[in-house]
């Protein structure tokens, strides 16, 4: 029963629409009606400023990280071989961000939340992907391109580091 509860809670944590909440609180706007219409940190940064965008990015990252580090410690305790359940919790948090139950199942793209999950599960892989992201962004100045290229390198780094 704890496993099911933990996965559901991870989904709900991932579902917290931080971009929507911050835009409503700070500017009284629905972020889905501005910019790209996406409920994510990049759209927040473009629409209401870099500071709120960075805060949303951090909180979305934290949702993923907490789902694979904090929640398992609370719900799974000393359970042996819990990596499968923890991975399911991470996937639930990412799914919650992308398909949030709080906004009619339309959320963000899940990049920051995924980065948080991977940081909790395999930090060396996320650091490698971050280096790729920084290089691509430095050259082409597109967040989306840097994110896609870093995501493409993720399985490569997983193979290299045998994770």
Residue frames as qw, qx, qy, qz and C-alpha x, y, z in Angstrom:
[[0.000, 0.885, 0.466, 0.000, 0.00, 0.00, 0.00],
 [0.326, -0.758, 0.105, 0.555, 2.90, 2.38, 0.75],
 [0.411, -0.058, 0.591, 0.691, 4.24, 1.86, -2.76],
 [0.154, 0.647, 0.638, 0.388, 0.97, 2.88, -4.42],
 [0.220, -0.917, -0.264, 0.202, 0.60, 5.86, -2.09],
 [0.448, -0.540, 0.284, 0.653, 4.19, 6.93, -2.78],
 [0.340, 0.192, 0.628, 0.673, 3.69, 6.80, -6.56],
 [0.004, 0.809, 0.545, 0.218, 0.42, 8.75, -6.34],
 [0.335, -0.860, -0.094, 0.374, 2.04, 11.35, -4.09],
 [0.457, -0.266, 0.430, 0.732, 4.99, 11.67, -6.49],
 [0.218, 0.515, 0.627, 0.542, 2.50, 12.33, -9.31],
 [0.167, -0.902, -0.398, -0.010, 0.74, 14.98, -7.20],
 [0.438, -0.666, 0.129, 0.590, 4.03, 16.67, -6.29],
 [0.384, 0.005, 0.561, 0.733, 4.97, 16.71, -9.97],
 [0.103, 0.669, 0.655, 0.337, 1.53, 18.11, -10.80],
 [0.206, -0.774, -0.260, 0.539, 1.98, 21.30, -8.77],
 [0.514, 0.679, 0.294, 0.434, 1.80, 23.94, -11.54],
 [0.478, -0.505, -0.121, 0.708, 4.50, 26.29, -10.27],
 [0.211, 0.109, 0.361, 0.902, 4.54, 28.43, -13.41],
 [0.231, -0.619, -0.581, -0.474, 0.79, 28.92, -13.27],
 [0.514, -0.698, -0.421, 0.266, 0.84, 29.69, -9.53],
 [0.450, -0.356, 0.000, 0.819, 3.69, 32.21, -9.74],
 [0.095, 0.251, 0.426, 0.864, 2.21, 34.07, -12.70],
 [0.344, -0.697, -0.561, -0.285, -1.17, 34.28, -10.96],
 [0.549, -0.662, -0.307, 0.408, 0.40, 35.49, -7.72],
 [0.442, -0.314, 0.117, 0.832, 2.93, 37.92, -9.21],
 [0.012, 0.086, -0.378, -0.922, 1.08, 39.35, -12.21],
 [0.517, 0.323, 0.479, -0.632, -2.49, 38.06, -11.95],
 [0.547, 0.452, -0.436, -0.553, -2.20, 36.34, -15.34],
 [0.926, 0.037, 0.366, -0.085, -2.80, 32.86, -16.67],
 [0.249, -0.566, 0.632, 0.466, 0.56, 31.88, -18.20],
 [0.515, 0.238, 0.796, 0.213, -1.27, 29.60, -20.64],
 [0.355, 0.850, 0.389, -0.026, -2.67, 32.71, -22.35],
 [0.006, 0.942, -0.269, -0.200, 0.75, 34.36, -22.84],
 [0.143, -0.613, 0.732, 0.260, 3.93, 33.68, -24.75],
 [0.228, 0.187, -0.903, -0.312, 4.14, 30.10, -25.96],
 [0.747, -0.258, -0.179, -0.586, 1.15, 29.13, -23.83],
 [0.732, 0.037, -0.653, 0.191, 3.30, 26.56, -22.08],
 [0.621, -0.754, 0.031, -0.210, 3.26, 26.10, -18.31],
 [0.885, -0.032, -0.123, 0.447, 7.01, 26.07, -17.88],
 [0.488, -0.630, -0.018, 0.604, 9.99, 28.08, -16.68],
 [0.376, 0.054, 0.419, 0.825, 11.05, 29.33, -20.11],
 [0.039, -0.666, -0.538, -0.516, 7.63, 30.83, -20.81],
 [0.433, -0.821, -0.303, 0.217, 7.59, 32.41, -17.34],
 [0.511, -0.385, 0.150, 0.753, 11.03, 33.95, -17.94],
 [0.221, 0.253, 0.498, 0.800, 9.94, 35.37, -21.30],
 [0.194, -0.698, -0.568, -0.391, 6.56, 36.55, -20.03],
 [0.418, -0.882, -0.169, -0.135, 7.14, 38.00, -16.55],
 [0.058, -0.887, 0.434, -0.149, 10.92, 38.00, -16.09],
 [0.592, 0.383, -0.689, 0.168, 14.07, 36.00, -15.61],
 [0.161, -0.342, 0.697, -0.610, 13.89, 35.99, -11.80],
 [0.757, 0.009, 0.352, -0.550, 10.49, 34.30, -11.62],
 [0.825, 0.391, -0.356, -0.201, 11.56, 32.02, -14.50],
 [0.343, 0.433, -0.770, 0.320, 14.63, 30.87, -12.59],
 [0.404, -0.207, 0.636, -0.623, 12.55, 30.31, -9.46],
 [0.866, 0.180, 0.075, -0.460, 10.02, 28.21, -11.40],
 [0.675, 0.460, -0.577, 0.013, 12.90, 26.26, -12.99],
 [0.051, 0.380, -0.793, 0.473, 14.35, 25.54, -9.55],
 [0.594, -0.058, 0.511, -0.619, 11.01, 24.49, -8.08],
 [0.872, 0.303, -0.159, -0.350, 10.18, 22.27, -11.07],
 [0.488, 0.455, -0.718, 0.200, 13.63, 20.68, -10.70],
 [0.204, -0.297, 0.719, -0.594, 13.00, 20.23, -6.98],
 [0.815, 0.038, 0.142, -0.560, 9.68, 18.44, -7.66],
 [0.850, 0.323, -0.411, -0.074, 11.56, 15.76, -9.58],
 [0.307, 0.443, -0.715, 0.445, 14.45, 15.53, -7.14],
 [0.435, -0.257, 0.547, -0.667, 12.19, 15.29, -4.09],
 [0.878, 0.090, -0.051, -0.467, 10.15, 12.55, -5.76],
 [0.875, 0.232, -0.412, 0.102, 13.18, 10.24, -5.96],
 [0.389, 0.320, -0.604, 0.618, 15.04, 11.28, -2.81],
 [0.261, -0.223, 0.466, -0.815, 12.74, 12.67, -0.11],
 [0.782, -0.062, -0.050, -0.619, 9.51, 10.75, -0.77],
 [0.807, 0.109, -0.581, -0.003, 11.19, 7.30, -0.95],
 [0.239, 0.245, -0.693, 0.635, 12.89, 7.96, 2.37],
 [0.451, -0.130, 0.350, -0.811, 9.50, 8.66, 3.92],
 [0.830, 0.091, -0.004, -0.551, 7.42, 5.95, 2.25],
 [0.866, 0.270, -0.419, -0.048, 9.82, 3.15, 1.38],
 [0.626, -0.697, 0.331, -0.113, 12.13, 3.22, 4.39],
 [0.349, -0.530, 0.758, 0.150, 14.49, 0.26, 4.47],
 [0.871, 0.369, 0.229, -0.229, 12.84, -1.55, 1.58],
 [0.511, -0.328, 0.640, 0.471, 15.38, -3.62, -0.36],
 [0.321, 0.168, 0.712, 0.601, 15.77, -3.29, -4.14],
 [0.176, 0.736, 0.488, -0.435, 13.59, -0.20, -4.23],
 [0.159, -0.324, 0.406, 0.840, 15.19, 1.28, -7.37],
 [0.033, 0.356, 0.791, 0.497, 12.28, 0.12, -9.55],
 [0.156, -0.781, -0.589, 0.137, 9.74, 1.81, -7.28],
 [0.246, -0.657, 0.000, 0.713, 11.86, 4.95, -6.99],
 [0.154, -0.062, 0.600, 0.783, 12.16, 5.08, -10.78],
 [0.055, -0.582, -0.760, -0.285, 8.39, 4.72, -11.05],
 [0.220, -0.788, -0.373, 0.438, 8.02, 7.59, -8.59],
 [0.221, -0.426, 0.290, 0.828, 10.30, 9.73, -10.76],
 [0.052, 0.228, 0.743, 0.628, 8.28, 8.85, -13.85],
 [0.133, -0.720, -0.680, 0.043, 5.09, 9.72, -11.96],
 [0.216, -0.700, -0.127, 0.669, 6.48, 13.14, -11.01],
 [0.132, -0.195, 0.522, 0.820, 7.46, 13.84, -14.62],
 [0.042, -0.445, -0.806, -0.388, 4.04, 12.68, -15.83],
 [0.176, -0.752, -0.530, 0.351, 2.44, 14.93, -13.22],
 [0.158, -0.537, 0.127, 0.819, 4.34, 17.93, -14.52],
 [0.010, -0.029, 0.678, 0.735, 3.44, 17.20, -18.15],
 [0.380, -0.415, -0.668, -0.486, -0.16, 16.13, -17.47],
 [0.010, 0.058, -0.600, 0.798, -1.08, 18.02, -14.32],
 [0.147, -0.529, -0.835, -0.035, -4.44, 17.11, -12.85],
 [0.130, -0.615, -0.369, 0.684, -4.70, 20.70, -11.60],
 [0.182, 0.538, -0.224, -0.792, -4.82, 22.24, -15.11],
 [0.819, 0.393, 0.128, -0.397, -6.99, 19.77, -17.05],
 [0.878, -0.061, 0.398, 0.260, -3.99, 17.51, -17.73],
 [0.577, 0.710, 0.040, 0.401, -2.05, 20.14, -19.70],
 [0.564, -0.756, 0.056, 0.326, 1.25, 21.08, -18.12],
 [0.013, 0.839, -0.447, -0.309, 4.83, 21.86, -19.05],
 [0.707, 0.498, -0.486, -0.128, 7.33, 19.92, -21.12],
 [0.929, -0.369, -0.004, -0.010, 8.96, 18.28, -18.12],
 [0.633, 0.549, -0.363, 0.408, 12.60, 19.18, -18.80],
 [0.089, -0.618, 0.503, -0.597, 13.38, 20.64, -15.35],
 [0.810, -0.314, 0.285, -0.405, 11.43, 17.96, -13.50],
 [0.958, 0.231, -0.143, 0.088, 13.19, 15.25, -15.50],
 [0.403, 0.610, -0.466, 0.498, 16.54, 16.86, -14.68],
 [0.441, -0.545, 0.449, -0.554, 15.61, 16.72, -10.99],
 [0.967, -0.084, 0.120, -0.207, 14.69, 13.04, -11.24],
 [0.839, 0.396, -0.257, 0.272, 17.92, 12.16, -13.03],
 [0.068, 0.682, -0.487, 0.542, 19.95, 14.18, -10.53],
 [0.676, -0.425, 0.406, -0.445, 18.46, 12.10, -7.74],
 [0.982, 0.069, 0.153, -0.081, 19.00, 8.81, -9.57],
 [0.833, 0.122, 0.171, 0.511, 22.29, 9.35, -11.44],
 [0.121, -0.918, -0.007, 0.378, 24.01, 12.69, -10.77],
 [0.416, -0.373, 0.550, 0.620, 27.00, 11.96, -13.02],
 [0.352, 0.442, 0.707, 0.424, 24.68, 11.62, -16.01],
 [0.052, 0.925, 0.376, -0.022, 22.89, 14.90, -15.34],
 [0.315, -0.765, 0.224, 0.515, 26.20, 16.73, -14.90],
 [0.420, -0.060, 0.673, 0.606, 27.35, 15.39, -18.26],
 [0.218, 0.675, 0.645, 0.285, 24.07, 16.44, -19.87],
 [0.142, -0.926, -0.177, 0.302, 24.39, 19.87, -18.27],
 [0.375, -0.485, 0.436, 0.659, 27.81, 20.32, -19.87],
 [0.302, 0.298, 0.728, 0.539, 26.30, 19.44, -23.27],
 [0.027, 0.849, 0.527, -0.007, 23.39, 21.82, -22.58],
 [0.251, -0.824, 0.046, 0.507, 25.76, 24.69, -21.73],
 [0.367, -0.224, 0.588, 0.685, 27.87, 24.13, -24.83],
 [0.210, 0.496, 0.727, 0.425, 24.87, 23.99, -27.18],
 [0.077, -0.902, -0.403, 0.133, 23.20, 27.00, -25.54],
 [0.347, -0.663, 0.189, 0.636, 26.45, 29.01, -25.66],
 [0.297, -0.056, 0.648, 0.699, 26.77, 28.43, -29.38],
 [0.009, -0.405, -0.715, -0.570, 23.16, 28.69, -30.61],
 [0.123, -0.034, 0.318, -0.940, 21.38, 30.58, -27.76],
 [0.647, -0.197, -0.378, -0.632, 18.23, 28.41, -27.90],
 [0.456, -0.320, 0.675, -0.484, 17.06, 26.82, -24.66],
 [0.891, 0.163, 0.206, -0.369, 14.87, 24.32, -26.48],
 [0.734, 0.535, -0.418, 0.025, 17.68, 23.18, -28.79],
 [0.060, 0.539, -0.738, 0.402, 20.08, 22.82, -25.86],
 [0.647, -0.169, 0.545, -0.505, 17.48, 20.79, -23.96],
 [0.915, 0.313, -0.018, -0.255, 16.80, 18.47, -26.91],
 [0.579, 0.569, -0.560, 0.168, 20.49, 17.86, -27.61],
 [0.184, -0.451, 0.731, -0.479, 21.21, 17.23, -23.91],
 [0.805, -0.011, 0.379, -0.456, 18.27, 14.79, -23.80],
 [0.852, 0.439, -0.260, -0.114, 19.65, 12.96, -26.83],
 [0.340, 0.556, -0.684, 0.328, 22.97, 12.56, -25.03],
 [0.618, -0.435, 0.417, -0.504, 21.31, 11.17, -21.89],
 [0.988, -0.004, 0.110, -0.111, 21.18, 7.53, -23.06],
 [0.667, 0.566, -0.367, 0.316, 24.72, 7.86, -24.43],
 [0.063, -0.607, 0.567, -0.554, 25.99, 8.95, -21.02],
 [0.830, -0.273, 0.282, -0.395, 23.93, 6.20, -19.36],
 [0.959, 0.242, -0.117, 0.087, 25.79, 3.66, -21.49],
 [0.422, 0.638, -0.441, 0.471, 29.17, 5.31, -20.91],
 [0.207, -0.497, 0.576, -0.615, 28.70, 5.41, -17.14],
 [0.385, -0.070, -0.920, -0.028, 26.92, 2.04, -17.07],
 [0.230, 0.063, 0.541, -0.807, 23.88, 3.42, -15.18]]
